């Protein structure tokens, strides 16, 4: 069967499974809708947490980031995995013992303030929508290539699927759907990795294949990759080039952002006991490690296959996969020197590209030169002078295209498509639930209408989820960046807002409502302003020259976090301390609980 036929079959079966689980697990109460009735086993919760946390950024974009950044891409591995350890050790057990439905619920009660609750609601919704934009873009990418529909249509299909199982099942349905999605995504990630590891190195374990010699060549894989890059003018793959301050800030933002993400934290409310929350964290770390220890190998395999297959070859000799990806606008080639060959070198082919459109307009250079895609072919409107590079590659396609580049069986290619969808949809569902519960429970029930009944609250939560799906779809159609970049922004926003508030809420009896409100507002406003300025306002060929202290938008959440801590501490010292019952509550949270 063709790739498209296999994709329809495998994706169709997985979607049917997700919807079946949602219908069977339909939530009948607010407890089931918000926290699955607190009846999920630690093993199942660990798998669901892993699927919830390993989004399209982990499955699709992370290996692509490492493929293009080389050693510097390891900052994403360090930040995201280290953050989960931080969450498991510092916050999860205490939050579970506190026993509230949501993070705004915790902040509102701990800081005895409806204002603090409202600020937390705003932060949760803002962070979740930023994060979900990356997930919906990932859905659109997969549908665009493998089902050969426009990216926007793919986003709409993904919206419809999430709409069904998020609104019907709530957290109960999402949890058991995410268990199935974890199985799909990890199988889809590992099968091609094992195949390609055997083909390149003869080693069945990808993690070991990364350090092995290339079959028949007697040279180590990373040495070969360094050589391939240097021949084309790139820096060595194993050499780092990012400024140490930026590496530190990105890793820290991702780490503490993980510990402040509301859709991950709420997972620890779905188990019966504090002990189960700790066991859930253990299982989640184990399940996450399988993918994260494999990602560097996948990145190296993809980069090696790409550099061995495309640069210097005649366009007329390119295999079908290249031209299929061209149709999506995620690979583009323009023959600047008119020799019919694909030249790949450092430098940009296009300074900007509307990659959400099947027929994008590419702006080239400062003088308005343009290239457009017409029927899948690039048409040069002006002579090009922007360096020797003729090939544009969207980093988000490296994992998705890797099986095709390596000429793996069609069913493996389709399986990767199903895995990418599973990763994106699992996280999107968790984020949409956070948005709906923040609106229905924390904003309406706890603030505007305390007498709202359970049935009314459940209806309102479902309506909120439906509206959130529509807004998320719009973000997926017009994302502010590639998948990994958008997700990194969400982590930075979480680091600058929620992490200090939660940490001080657990470990500082002196932190009061005035301090935490001031800290969250300053932290999220500073971080969001920095990201928005550099992503949407500043027009510069070299934005790095304008970064404050050399820190990129992906790492600015670290400074936002520091500002949050400082402002919160200063304000709390010049305002009254929390009431005695709140200080006793903080002591009680940290006392060991006998299960």
Helices and strands as residue ranges (DSSP letters): H 3-24, H 30-35, G 36-38, H 42-53, H 56-56, I 57-61, H 62-69, G 70-73, H 74-86, I 87-91, H 92-98, H 103-110, H 114-146, H 151-201, H 206-209, H 221-231, H 244-258, H 262-265, G 266-269, H 274-309, G 315-317, H 320-328, E 331-333, E 352-353, E 361-364, E 369-374, E 377-380, E 391-393, G 395-397, H 398-405, H 410-437, I 438-448, H 454-477, H 483-494, I 495-499, H 500-507, H 513-532, I 533-537, G 543-546, G 548-550, H 557-573, H 580-590
